[in-house]
Amino acid sequence: MLVGERRELLVARLARDGKLVAKDVAADLGVTEDSVRRDLRELAAAGLCQRVYGGALPASPAVADHARRAGIATESKRRVAAAAARLVRPGSTVLLDGGTTALAVTRALPADLRATVVTHSPTVAAALLEHPGVDVYVLGGRLFKHSAVTCGAATVEAASTVTADLFLLGVTGVHHRAGLTTGDPDEAAVKRALAARAAETHVLASSEKVGAASPFAVLPLAAVSGVVTDAPHDHPVLQHLRAAGVPVVDAP
């Protein structure tokens, strides 16, 4: 089998099974594990998979820049946003992450909501201008243009002064083995800092993120209060989460 044919087979098998275990693939194909690992490195470099210890997982499509993500899974994000908005209680203080799903949450909030929202996303803050009863605080720092959020040491320091009831966390990958992941290390650090300041953290997980992974860990799944998702109820990752005691909030 030619190298190109083998890599096409790996991509197809990853799409079918949702994961690749290097030693199993090597045994099935009659090649060395080193050959499979080289293949996975090349596929990961092309954005076709996310390498993890022992193999690979599907790469998240949500690692694209903010403008391109706006057109990905828009109906899925709307469903997740509507369910997440119901977690916001009148009078509460909410940390709202950046990203296109978080932006959809602002549109799903009741027009007469009275609450406080703290965010590191200028686009989320601007969208909340349409909610006169919501006080908005924006965390400063270096603007990470890829995701349209502030990040870096200044943002983490600003987050340390906040105490919130709820954090609605955006990630690009949700997997029972890889945990919660995203595509940038500084962005991951800010997300961890925000989660540490909230009594509860719920993950915004539109269906294309469930079962996918990105390079940088945000949190283990055991560290969150729940996952809000519209992925099928019988999705293998969600079954693993429920078995591990992680609440799953269905977004119909």
C-alpha beads as a LAMMPS data file, in Angstrom:
LAMMPS data file: protein, C-alpha beads

252 atoms
251 bonds

1 atom types
1 bond types

-500.0 500.0 xlo xhi
-500.0 500.0 ylo yhi
-500.0 500.0 zlo zhi

Masses

1 110.0

Atoms # bond

1 1 1 0.000 0.000 0.000
2 1 1 1.342 3.430 -0.954
3 1 1 1.810 6.044 1.761
4 1 1 -0.877 8.260 0.258
5 1 1 -3.357 5.386 0.155
6 1 1 -2.570 4.497 3.770
7 1 1 -3.192 8.050 4.907
8 1 1 -6.494 8.176 3.046
9 1 1 -7.460 4.976 4.827
10 1 1 -6.515 6.513 8.188
11 1 1 -8.695 9.561 7.521
12 1 1 -11.629 7.335 6.567
13 1 1 -11.166 5.131 9.633
14 1 1 -10.985 8.171 11.905
15 1 1 -14.255 9.470 10.466
16 1 1 -15.861 6.057 10.960
17 1 1 -14.590 5.217 14.453
18 1 1 -14.013 8.645 15.988
19 1 1 -10.465 7.726 17.063
20 1 1 -7.294 5.975 15.927
21 1 1 -5.087 3.811 18.144
22 1 1 -1.646 3.659 16.531
23 1 1 -0.730 0.133 17.626
24 1 1 -4.072 -1.294 16.473
25 1 1 -3.852 0.433 13.094
26 1 1 -0.261 -0.763 12.647
27 1 1 -1.289 -4.358 13.369
28 1 1 -4.269 -4.192 11.010
29 1 1 -2.194 -2.753 8.152
30 1 1 0.938 -4.795 8.751
31 1 1 3.199 -1.748 9.161
32 1 1 5.267 -0.421 12.037
33 1 1 3.866 1.911 14.691
34 1 1 6.539 4.415 13.662
35 1 1 5.048 4.494 10.164
36 1 1 1.582 5.143 11.556
37 1 1 2.907 7.868 13.865
38 1 1 4.590 9.567 10.905
39 1 1 1.320 9.403 9.022
40 1 1 -0.535 10.951 11.962
41 1 1 2.022 13.744 12.254
42 1 1 1.492 14.613 8.597
43 1 1 -2.284 14.414 8.888
44 1 1 -2.219 16.622 11.998
45 1 1 -0.026 19.168 10.186
46 1 1 -2.652 19.262 7.442
47 1 1 -5.401 19.818 10.011
48 1 1 -6.997 16.421 9.365
49 1 1 -6.643 15.025 12.883
50 1 1 -5.539 15.925 16.403
51 1 1 -2.730 13.753 17.730
52 1 1 -3.108 12.451 21.282
53 1 1 -1.101 9.953 23.308
54 1 1 -1.274 6.607 21.516
55 1 1 -3.103 7.786 18.425
56 1 1 -5.401 10.516 17.137
57 1 1 -8.850 12.082 17.480
58 1 1 -10.886 14.120 14.986
59 1 1 -9.671 17.705 14.666
60 1 1 -12.233 20.326 15.652
61 1 1 -13.560 22.531 12.829
62 1 1 -14.031 25.231 15.472
63 1 1 -10.339 26.195 15.393
64 1 1 -10.962 28.389 12.333
65 1 1 -10.822 32.145 12.851
66 1 1 -13.774 34.077 14.258
67 1 1 -15.129 35.179 10.889
68 1 1 -15.132 31.658 9.415
69 1 1 -16.557 30.107 12.600
70 1 1 -19.549 32.417 12.311
71 1 1 -20.768 30.291 9.404
72 1 1 -20.171 26.874 10.994
73 1 1 -23.076 24.945 12.595
74 1 1 -25.149 28.083 13.117
75 1 1 -28.382 26.233 13.933
76 1 1 -26.555 23.946 16.365
77 1 1 -25.078 26.961 18.140
78 1 1 -28.496 28.609 18.310
79 1 1 -29.930 25.559 20.093
80 1 1 -27.039 25.393 22.552
81 1 1 -27.252 29.135 23.186
82 1 1 -30.984 28.961 23.924
83 1 1 -30.463 26.195 26.480
84 1 1 -27.491 28.000 28.046
85 1 1 -29.427 31.269 28.311
86 1 1 -31.943 29.492 30.526
87 1 1 -29.154 28.901 33.064
88 1 1 -28.747 32.660 33.576
89 1 1 -30.771 33.772 36.596
90 1 1 -32.068 37.325 37.112
91 1 1 -29.760 39.256 39.410
92 1 1 -26.814 36.904 38.860
93 1 1 -23.258 37.678 37.785
94 1 1 -22.221 35.727 34.701
95 1 1 -18.827 35.256 33.097
96 1 1 -19.467 34.892 29.370
97 1 1 -16.657 33.547 27.209
98 1 1 -15.870 34.736 23.702
99 1 1 -16.644 32.970 20.447
100 1 1 -19.590 32.545 18.144
101 1 1 -21.649 30.355 20.493
102 1 1 -21.241 32.871 23.311
103 1 1 -22.349 35.566 20.889
104 1 1 -25.447 33.492 20.161
105 1 1 -26.132 33.360 23.920
106 1 1 -26.446 37.175 24.002
107 1 1 -29.183 36.952 21.372
108 1 1 -31.000 34.279 23.382
109 1 1 -31.101 36.223 26.655
110 1 1 -34.499 37.718 27.587
111 1 1 -34.782 41.352 26.539
112 1 1 -35.814 42.375 30.065
113 1 1 -33.077 40.425 31.886
114 1 1 -31.430 42.224 34.780
115 1 1 -28.011 40.738 35.468
116 1 1 -24.286 41.468 35.352
117 1 1 -22.135 40.036 32.575
118 1 1 -18.333 40.018 32.664
119 1 1 -16.589 39.100 29.419
120 1 1 -13.236 39.296 27.674
121 1 1 -14.926 39.498 24.289
122 1 1 -15.502 42.967 22.771
123 1 1 -18.004 41.479 20.309
124 1 1 -20.030 39.874 23.112
125 1 1 -19.937 43.136 25.074
126 1 1 -21.164 45.108 22.049
127 1 1 -24.016 42.653 21.450
128 1 1 -25.213 43.235 25.019
129 1 1 -25.930 46.876 24.207
130 1 1 -29.352 45.558 23.185
131 1 1 -30.025 44.496 26.802
132 1 1 -30.507 47.702 28.819
133 1 1 -30.934 45.801 32.090
134 1 1 -27.579 44.004 31.816
135 1 1 -24.520 45.668 33.338
136 1 1 -21.462 44.790 31.244
137 1 1 -17.831 44.679 32.373
138 1 1 -15.068 44.043 29.834
139 1 1 -11.773 42.468 30.912
140 1 1 -8.797 44.153 29.294
141 1 1 -5.625 42.705 27.817
142 1 1 -4.036 41.971 24.458
143 1 1 -6.608 41.464 21.714
144 1 1 -6.295 37.983 20.230
145 1 1 -7.772 38.724 16.821
146 1 1 -8.212 35.079 15.819
147 1 1 -10.985 34.664 18.396
148 1 1 -11.815 38.345 19.023
149 1 1 -11.056 38.104 22.754
150 1 1 -8.527 39.644 25.102
151 1 1 -5.933 37.343 26.615
152 1 1 -2.546 37.316 28.311
153 1 1 -1.355 38.202 31.801
154 1 1 -3.414 41.397 32.016
155 1 1 -6.628 39.499 31.308
156 1 1 -5.820 36.772 33.831
157 1 1 -5.041 39.431 36.466
158 1 1 -8.285 41.261 35.746
159 1 1 -10.215 37.984 36.048
160 1 1 -8.779 37.430 39.529
161 1 1 -10.870 40.332 40.863
162 1 1 -14.183 38.845 39.711
163 1 1 -16.560 36.570 41.610
164 1 1 -19.371 35.110 39.505
165 1 1 -22.305 32.743 39.866
166 1 1 -21.892 31.147 36.445
167 1 1 -19.276 30.830 33.704
168 1 1 -20.442 29.870 30.225
169 1 1 -17.276 28.360 28.752
170 1 1 -16.569 28.044 25.054
171 1 1 -14.152 25.387 23.801
172 1 1 -13.314 23.816 20.446
173 1 1 -13.160 20.193 21.602
174 1 1 -15.078 18.018 24.084
175 1 1 -13.838 14.488 24.549
176 1 1 -13.964 12.068 27.478
177 1 1 -10.238 11.296 27.125
178 1 1 -8.791 14.605 25.918
179 1 1 -11.089 16.689 28.118
180 1 1 -11.933 20.255 27.139
181 1 1 -9.526 21.736 24.612
182 1 1 -8.907 24.813 22.513
183 1 1 -6.473 25.947 19.846
184 1 1 -4.313 28.535 21.663
185 1 1 -2.373 28.218 24.960
186 1 1 -2.957 31.808 26.125
187 1 1 -6.665 31.519 25.419
188 1 1 -6.743 28.252 27.362
189 1 1 -5.066 29.972 30.339
190 1 1 -7.689 32.740 30.380
191 1 1 -10.497 30.190 30.258
192 1 1 -9.012 28.385 33.277
193 1 1 -8.698 31.676 35.147
194 1 1 -12.337 32.523 34.457
195 1 1 -13.551 29.074 35.513
196 1 1 -11.723 29.503 38.826
197 1 1 -13.780 32.636 39.562
198 1 1 -17.245 31.097 39.078
199 1 1 -19.369 28.965 41.369
200 1 1 -20.489 26.904 38.364
201 1 1 -19.016 26.354 34.899
202 1 1 -21.102 25.057 32.030
203 1 1 -19.576 24.206 28.656
204 1 1 -21.101 25.461 25.395
205 1 1 -20.709 22.415 23.151
206 1 1 -22.401 22.559 19.770
207 1 1 -22.457 19.146 18.120
208 1 1 -19.387 19.593 15.880
209 1 1 -17.187 19.987 18.987
210 1 1 -18.287 16.783 20.718
211 1 1 -15.819 13.988 20.002
212 1 1 -13.216 16.410 18.607
213 1 1 -9.987 17.669 20.150
214 1 1 -7.615 20.637 19.845
215 1 1 -3.978 21.020 20.919
216 1 1 -4.300 22.792 24.290
217 1 1 -6.091 21.539 27.392
218 1 1 -8.474 23.903 29.167
219 1 1 -9.975 21.764 31.933
220 1 1 -10.736 18.137 32.696
221 1 1 -14.414 17.337 32.321
222 1 1 -14.665 16.527 36.036
223 1 1 -13.970 20.210 36.779
224 1 1 -17.182 21.526 35.193
225 1 1 -20.777 21.610 36.400
226 1 1 -22.268 20.502 33.102
227 1 1 -22.070 20.347 29.311
228 1 1 -24.754 22.050 27.227
229 1 1 -25.017 20.306 23.864
230 1 1 -27.302 19.376 21.011
231 1 1 -25.241 16.319 20.072
232 1 1 -27.330 13.118 19.806
233 1 1 -28.316 11.696 23.179
234 1 1 -26.593 8.398 22.366
235 1 1 -23.316 9.967 21.202
236 1 1 -20.495 7.794 22.645
237 1 1 -18.741 10.782 24.237
238 1 1 -21.935 11.858 26.007
239 1 1 -22.481 8.311 27.227
240 1 1 -18.991 8.366 28.742
241 1 1 -19.693 11.735 30.367
242 1 1 -22.908 10.564 31.982
243 1 1 -21.234 7.404 33.229
244 1 1 -18.525 9.589 34.809
245 1 1 -21.165 11.714 36.541
246 1 1 -20.797 14.815 34.334
247 1 1 -24.269 16.384 33.858
248 1 1 -25.336 16.841 30.235
249 1 1 -27.895 19.561 29.468
250 1 1 -29.770 18.694 26.283
251 1 1 -30.334 21.527 23.840
252 1 1 -33.347 20.438 21.761

Bonds

1 1 1 2
2 1 2 3
3 1 3 4
4 1 4 5
5 1 5 6
6 1 6 7
7 1 7 8
8 1 8 9
9 1 9 10
10 1 10 11
11 1 11 12
12 1 12 13
13 1 13 14
14 1 14 15
15 1 15 16
16 1 16 17
17 1 17 18
18 1 18 19
19 1 19 20
20 1 20 21
21 1 21 22
22 1 22 23
23 1 23 24
24 1 24 25
25 1 25 26
26 1 26 27
27 1 27 28
28 1 28 29
29 1 29 30
30 1 30 31
31 1 31 32
32 1 32 33
33 1 33 34
34 1 34 35
35 1 35 36
36 1 36 37
37 1 37 38
38 1 38 39
39 1 39 40
40 1 40 41
41 1 41 42
42 1 42 43
43 1 43 44
44 1 44 45
45 1 45 46
46 1 46 47
47 1 47 48
48 1 48 49
49 1 49 50
50 1 50 51
51 1 51 52
52 1 52 53
53 1 53 54
54 1 54 55
55 1 55 56
56 1 56 57
57 1 57 58
58 1 58 59
59 1 59 60
60 1 60 61
61 1 61 62
62 1 62 63
63 1 63 64
64 1 64 65
65 1 65 66
66 1 66 67
67 1 67 68
68 1 68 69
69 1 69 70
70 1 70 71
71 1 71 72
72 1 72 73
73 1 73 74
74 1 74 75
75 1 75 76
76 1 76 77
77 1 77 78
78 1 78 79
79 1 79 80
80 1 80 81
81 1 81 82
82 1 82 83
83 1 83 84
84 1 84 85
85 1 85 86
86 1 86 87
87 1 87 88
88 1 88 89
89 1 89 90
90 1 90 91
91 1 91 92
92 1 92 93
93 1 93 94
94 1 94 95
95 1 95 96
96 1 96 97
97 1 97 98
98 1 98 99
99 1 99 100
100 1 100 101
101 1 101 102
102 1 102 103
103 1 103 104
104 1 104 105
105 1 105 106
106 1 106 107
107 1 107 108
108 1 108 109
109 1 109 110
110 1 110 111
111 1 111 112
112 1 112 113
113 1 113 114
114 1 114 115
115 1 115 116
116 1 116 117
117 1 117 118
118 1 118 119
119 1 119 120
120 1 120 121
121 1 121 122
122 1 122 123
123 1 123 124
124 1 124 125
125 1 125 126
126 1 126 127
127 1 127 128
128 1 128 129
129 1 129 130
130 1 130 131
131 1 131 132
132 1 132 133
133 1 133 134
134 1 134 135
135 1 135 136
136 1 136 137
137 1 137 138
138 1 138 139
139 1 139 140
140 1 140 141
141 1 141 142
142 1 142 143
143 1 143 144
144 1 144 145
145 1 145 146
146 1 146 147
147 1 147 148
148 1 148 149
149 1 149 150
150 1 150 151
151 1 151 152
152 1 152 153
153 1 153 154
154 1 154 155
155 1 155 156
156 1 156 157
157 1 157 158
158 1 158 159
159 1 159 160
160 1 160 161
161 1 161 162
162 1 162 163
163 1 163 164
164 1 164 165
165 1 165 166
166 1 166 167
167 1 167 168
168 1 168 169
169 1 169 170
170 1 170 171
171 1 171 172
172 1 172 173
173 1 173 174
174 1 174 175
175 1 175 176
176 1 176 177
177 1 177 178
178 1 178 179
179 1 179 180
180 1 180 181
181 1 181 182
182 1 182 183
183 1 183 184
184 1 184 185
185 1 185 186
186 1 186 187
187 1 187 188
188 1 188 189
189 1 189 190
190 1 190 191
191 1 191 192
192 1 192 193
193 1 193 194
194 1 194 195
195 1 195 196
196 1 196 197
197 1 197 198
198 1 198 199
199 1 199 200
200 1 200 201
201 1 201 202
202 1 202 203
203 1 203 204
204 1 204 205
205 1 205 206
206 1 206 207
207 1 207 208
208 1 208 209
209 1 209 210
210 1 210 211
211 1 211 212
212 1 212 213
213 1 213 214
214 1 214 215
215 1 215 216
216 1 216 217
217 1 217 218
218 1 218 219
219 1 219 220
220 1 220 221
221 1 221 222
222 1 222 223
223 1 223 224
224 1 224 225
225 1 225 226
226 1 226 227
227 1 227 228
228 1 228 229
229 1 229 230
230 1 230 231
231 1 231 232
232 1 232 233
233 1 233 234
234 1 234 235
235 1 235 236
236 1 236 237
237 1 237 238
238 1 238 239
239 1 239 240
240 1 240 241
241 1 241 242
242 1 242 243
243 1 243 244
244 1 244 245
245 1 245 246
246 1 246 247
247 1 247 248
248 1 248 249
249 1 249 250
250 1 250 251
251 1 251 252
